[in-house]
Amino acid sequence: MPTSTAATLTIRLSANIFADHLVASVMRGLGESLPVVGAIGAVVLPLPFYFLGLLVCFLQAFVFTLLSTIYIGLAVAHDDGHH
């Protein structure tokens, strides 16, 4: 696999992991800052985003596997010259 394709897969996966953690942290912070719900809000408010993050993780794993398969297939493709 060429270095550029490995780098793009690495950057894509790292950026998605970072974004998922950032959204969860922001929602947890918002839940804690609400005066009415306090600690309960810190658990309940980010809960839908945890499930969304889980869905995104499965989707990213699928895309990562698919792109890796395509890149490896292109790297080992042989053209025999037969028509």
C-alpha positions in Angstrom: 0.0 0.0 0.0 1.5 3.4 -1.0 2.4 5.7 1.8 -0.1 8.4 0.8 -3.1 6.0 1.0 -1.9 4.7 4.4 -1.5 8.3 5.5 -5.0 9.3 4.4 -6.5 6.3 6.1 -4.6 7.2 9.3 -5.7 10.8 9.2 -9.3 10.0 8.5 -9.6 7.5 11.3 -7.7 9.7 13.8 -9.9 12.8 12.9 -13.1 10.8 13.4 -12.0 9.4 16.8 -11.0 12.9 17.9 -14.3 14.4 16.8 -16.3 11.7 18.5 -14.4 12.3 21.8 -14.8 16.0 21.5 -18.6 15.9 21.0 -18.9 13.5 24.0 -16.8 15.8 26.1 -18.8 18.9 25.1 -22.1 17.2 25.8 -20.9 15.9 29.2 -19.7 19.4 30.1 -23.1 20.9 29.0 -24.9 18.3 31.2 -22.7 19.2 34.2 -23.2 22.9 33.7 -27.0 22.7 33.8 -28.1 23.8 37.2 -31.3 21.8 37.3 -30.0 18.4 36.5 -26.3 18.6 37.5 -24.5 15.2 37.7 -27.5 13.3 36.2 -27.4 15.6 33.2 -23.7 14.7 32.7 -24.8 11.1 32.2 -28.1 11.5 30.4 -27.3 14.4 28.0 -24.4 12.7 26.2 -26.1 9.3 26.1 -27.6 9.7 22.6 -24.2 10.9 21.3 -22.5 7.8 22.7 -24.9 5.7 20.6 -24.3 7.9 17.6 -20.5 7.6 18.2 -20.9 3.8 18.3 -22.7 3.9 15.0 -20.0 6.1 13.5 -17.3 3.6 14.8 -19.0 0.7 13.0 -19.3 2.8 9.8 -15.7 3.9 10.1 -14.5 0.3 10.5 -16.5 -0.7 7.4 -15.1 2.2 5.4 -11.5 1.6 6.6 -11.8 -2.1 5.7 -13.3 -1.3 2.3 -10.7 1.3 1.4 -7.9 -1.0 2.6 -9.2 -3.8 0.4 -9.4 -1.5 -2.6 -5.9 -0.1 -2.0 -4.4 -3.5 -1.6 -6.3 -4.8 -4.6 -4.9 -2.0 -6.7 -1.4 -2.5 -5.4 -1.3 -6.2 -6.3 -3.3 -6.0 -9.5 -1.5 -7.7 -12.4 -2.0 -6.9 -16.0 -1.0 -9.9 -18.1 -1.5 -8.0 -21.3 -4.1 -10.5 -22.6 -7.2 -9.1 -24.2 
